[in-house]
Amino acid sequence: MSKESRTSCETCTYYIYDEEYECYLCDKNMDEDDYIRLMTNQHYQCPYYRNGDDYLVVRKQL
């Protein structure tokens, strides 16, 4: 896996700001096994990751 294929929560569509907790949280309801793998294994990719960059398609068209 290359460095480019690794994902980050900060660029994910499901990473939202929760006003009640006053912090950013993952909005996906993931099971405990996926969460533990994501937190402990630096090479594990989140199965729910979706790029939140709205301009990605536009950049490809240029």
BABATOR-471351 format. One line per 8 residues: number of its first residue (from 0); their letters; for each residue x negated, y negated, z of N, C-alpha, C, O, CB. Coordinates in Angstrom, 3 decimals. Glycine has a CB too. Example, Ala and Ser with C-alpha at 12.3 -4.5 7.8 and 13.67 -1.06 7.14 Angstrom:
<marzas>
0) as) -13.190 5.690 7.800 -12.300 4.500 7.800 -13.200 3.300 7.800 -14.236 3.319 8.465 -11.308 4.473 9.046 | -12.850 2.250 7.080 -13.670 1.060 7.140 -12.900 -0.030 7.870 -13.409 -1.138 8.039 -14.084 0.598 5.725
</marzas>
This chain:
<marzas>
0) mskesrts) -0.842 1.170 0.000 0.000 0.000 0.000 -0.888 -1.236 0.000 -1.781 -1.361 0.839 0.958 0.003 1.212 | -0.656 -2.118 -0.906 -1.466 -3.328 -0.997 -0.944 -4.386 -0.028 0.155 -4.259 0.512 -1.468 -3.872 -2.441 | -1.734 -5.417 0.184 -1.326 -6.493 1.073 -0.090 -7.200 0.547 0.723 -7.691 1.330 -2.459 -7.488 1.255 | 0.063 -7.259 -0.767 1.206 -7.942 -1.364 2.510 -7.201 -1.119 3.568 -7.828 -1.082 0.989 -8.112 -2.849 | 2.465 -5.881 -0.948 3.690 -5.120 -0.786 4.171 -5.076 0.662 5.278 -4.607 0.927 3.486 -3.724 -1.294 | 3.358 -5.556 1.598 3.799 -5.624 2.987 4.840 -6.711 3.132 4.779 -7.737 2.456 2.613 -5.879 3.937 | 5.793 -6.482 4.015 6.878 -7.437 4.186 6.768 -8.145 5.521 6.119 -7.657 6.446 8.226 -6.741 4.070 | 7.401 -9.288 5.611 7.397 -10.080 6.824 8.828 -10.482 7.147 9.593 -10.854 6.257 6.486 -11.325 6.677
8) cetctyyi) 9.179 -10.406 8.403 10.536 -10.771 8.809 10.866 -12.221 8.470 12.016 -12.539 8.169 10.713 -10.540 10.300 | 9.872 -13.101 8.515 10.119 -14.511 8.277 10.640 -14.804 6.870 11.290 -15.828 6.663 8.863 -15.284 8.516 | 10.370 -13.934 5.907 10.841 -14.161 4.542 12.071 -13.322 4.204 12.539 -13.340 3.065 9.731 -13.859 3.557 | 12.587 -12.599 5.169 13.729 -11.702 4.939 15.046 -12.473 5.016 15.183 -13.404 5.809 13.729 -10.547 5.970 | 15.995 -12.086 4.200 17.323 -12.689 4.189 18.042 -12.472 5.516 18.808 -13.334 5.947 18.154 -12.117 3.046 | 17.813 -11.354 6.161 18.522 -11.005 7.386 17.918 -11.625 8.647 18.452 -11.427 9.738 18.552 -9.518 7.535 | 16.836 -12.358 8.525 16.182 -13.006 9.663 16.827 -14.371 9.853 16.505 -15.318 9.136 14.629 -13.136 9.444 | 17.737 -14.473 10.818 18.542 -15.683 10.993 18.340 -16.284 12.383 17.885 -15.614 13.309 20.027 -15.374 10.765
16) ydeeyecy) 18.687 -17.549 12.502 18.609 -18.237 13.791 19.917 -18.032 14.539 20.991 -18.325 14.015 18.311 -19.756 13.603 | 19.826 -17.527 15.766 20.992 -17.309 16.611 21.062 -18.448 17.623 20.185 -18.581 18.477 20.926 -15.917 17.325 | 22.104 -19.265 17.528 22.232 -20.421 18.413 22.500 -20.023 19.857 22.120 -20.746 20.778 23.339 -21.323 17.923 | 23.144 -18.889 20.065 23.426 -18.436 21.424 22.135 -18.092 22.177 21.971 -18.473 23.336 24.358 -17.220 21.392 | 21.221 -17.371 21.515 19.947 -16.981 22.121 18.844 -18.013 21.875 17.781 -17.951 22.492 19.512 -15.627 21.582 | 19.100 -18.955 20.975 18.148 -20.001 20.600 16.822 -19.443 20.093 15.750 -19.905 20.483 17.894 -20.906 21.778 | 16.912 -18.454 19.229 15.717 -17.884 18.608 16.131 -17.162 17.319 17.317 -16.992 17.039 14.983 -16.903 19.591 | 15.128 -16.745 16.546 15.381 -16.004 15.313 15.516 -14.520 15.621 14.765 -13.967 16.424 14.252 -16.244 14.285
24) lcdknmde) 16.497 -13.877 14.961 16.761 -12.451 15.150 17.040 -11.791 13.813 17.417 -12.449 12.843 17.943 -12.235 16.111 | 16.852 -10.490 13.776 17.235 -9.709 12.598 18.726 -9.434 12.685 19.219 -8.922 13.690 16.419 -8.371 12.499 | 19.432 -9.779 11.626 20.886 -9.633 11.598 21.325 -8.230 11.181 22.520 -7.936 11.179 21.488 -10.655 10.657 | 20.392 -7.374 10.833 20.703 -6.014 10.418 20.843 -5.126 11.636 20.065 -5.246 12.582 19.623 -5.468 9.474 | 21.803 -4.253 11.628 22.017 -3.312 12.722 21.171 -2.069 12.453 21.659 -1.098 11.875 23.537 -2.944 12.870 | 19.904 -2.098 12.871 19.013 -0.974 12.588 18.952 -0.037 13.781 19.123 -0.467 14.922 17.604 -1.472 12.229 | 18.708 1.242 13.523 18.655 2.201 14.622 17.326 2.106 15.373 16.380 1.481 14.894 18.862 3.624 14.095 | 17.263 2.718 16.532 16.092 2.612 17.407 14.821 3.154 16.761 13.744 2.588 16.943 16.350 3.349 18.702
32) ddyirlmt) 14.938 4.236 16.014 13.757 4.839 15.381 13.113 3.881 14.379 11.892 3.721 14.370 14.140 6.150 14.677 | 13.922 3.250 13.545 13.387 2.282 12.587 12.752 1.098 13.305 11.695 0.618 12.897 14.492 1.795 11.645 | 13.386 0.631 14.360 12.863 -0.515 15.092 11.511 -0.190 15.748 10.581 -0.994 15.683 13.873 -0.966 16.156 | 11.407 0.966 16.368 10.146 1.366 17.008 9.044 1.504 15.966 7.927 1.039 16.191 10.319 2.697 17.779 | 9.339 2.135 14.827 8.346 2.270 13.756 7.898 0.903 13.241 6.715 0.688 12.978 8.918 3.105 12.600 | 8.830 0.005 13.102 8.523 -1.330 12.603 7.622 -2.098 13.575 6.725 -2.825 13.149 9.814 -2.108 12.357 | 7.859 -1.937 14.861 7.093 -2.672 15.869 5.723 -2.042 16.163 4.793 -2.755 16.539 7.894 -2.757 17.150 | 5.587 -0.737 15.999 4.341 -0.073 16.399 3.417 0.277 15.242 2.210 0.397 15.449 4.663 1.170 17.148
40) nqhyqcpy) 3.940 0.445 14.035 3.121 0.863 12.898 2.969 -0.308 11.931 3.948 -0.735 11.319 3.750 2.094 12.179 | 1.764 -0.825 11.791 1.542 -1.991 10.934 1.715 -1.686 9.448 1.827 -2.617 8.651 0.161 -2.541 11.173 | 1.740 -0.424 9.054 1.891 -0.061 7.643 3.326 0.328 7.284 3.618 0.618 6.124 0.956 1.082 7.305 | 4.214 0.337 8.269 5.612 0.708 8.020 6.363 -0.472 7.428 6.277 -1.592 7.931 6.300 1.182 9.323 | 7.096 -0.214 6.360 7.910 -1.259 5.733 9.348 -1.119 6.189 9.888 -0.014 6.245 7.821 -1.186 4.187 | 9.953 -2.221 6.509 11.349 -2.230 6.946 12.237 -1.765 5.783 12.135 -2.303 4.681 11.775 -3.658 7.440 | 13.098 -0.779 6.015 13.963 -0.292 4.934 15.072 -1.279 4.561 15.708 -1.125 3.518 14.583 1.029 5.334 | 15.307 -2.277 5.392 16.384 -3.234 5.149 15.884 -4.565 4.592 16.678 -5.472 4.343 17.144 -3.478 6.427
48) yrngddyl) 14.585 -4.684 4.398 14.013 -5.958 3.954 14.583 -6.377 2.603 14.669 -5.584 1.665 12.484 -5.857 3.868 | 14.970 -7.649 2.539 15.438 -8.240 1.281 14.864 -9.647 1.212 15.078 -10.455 2.115 17.021 -8.255 1.184 | 14.151 -9.930 0.162 13.480 -11.211 0.025 14.508 -12.339 0.015 15.452 -12.327 -0.776 12.624 -11.243 -1.256 | 14.314 -13.307 0.897 15.234 -14.431 0.995 14.823 -15.620 0.158 15.388 -16.703 0.311 15.362 -14.853 2.411 | 13.858 -15.448 -0.721 13.374 -16.534 -1.567 14.323 -16.718 -2.750 14.310 -15.931 -3.696 11.929 -16.250 -2.060 | 15.135 -17.751 -2.686 16.115 -18.013 -3.750 15.469 -18.410 -5.067 16.082 -18.274 -6.125 17.066 -19.100 -3.317 | 14.242 -18.897 -5.010 13.579 -19.388 -6.208 12.728 -18.326 -6.898 12.078 -18.618 -7.902 12.724 -20.569 -5.861 | 12.721 -17.099 -6.380 11.920 -16.026 -6.961 12.329 -15.744 -8.413 11.471 -15.557 -9.276 12.056 -14.754 -6.118
56) vvrkql) 13.618 -15.713 -8.673 14.108 -15.439 -10.028 13.724 -16.572 -10.973 13.332 -16.332 -12.116 15.640 -15.245 -10.024 | 13.838 -17.797 -10.494 13.505 -18.959 -11.322 12.031 -18.942 -11.701 11.684 -19.240 -12.843 13.848 -20.265 -10.586 | 11.159 -18.595 -10.755 9.727 -18.552 -11.036 9.396 -17.491 -12.081 8.489 -17.684 -12.891 8.946 -18.282 -9.754 | 10.117 -16.383 -12.072 9.887 -15.320 -13.054 10.312 -15.764 -14.446 9.742 -15.313 -15.440 10.643 -14.046 -12.656 | 11.300 -16.636 -14.527 11.792 -17.082 -15.831 10.883 -18.104 -16.473 10.926 -18.288 -17.690 13.173 -17.657 -15.696 | 10.054 -18.781 -15.677 9.185 -19.826 -16.232 8.046 -19.249 -16.950 7.214 -19.985 -17.481 8.683 -20.737 -15.175
</marzas>
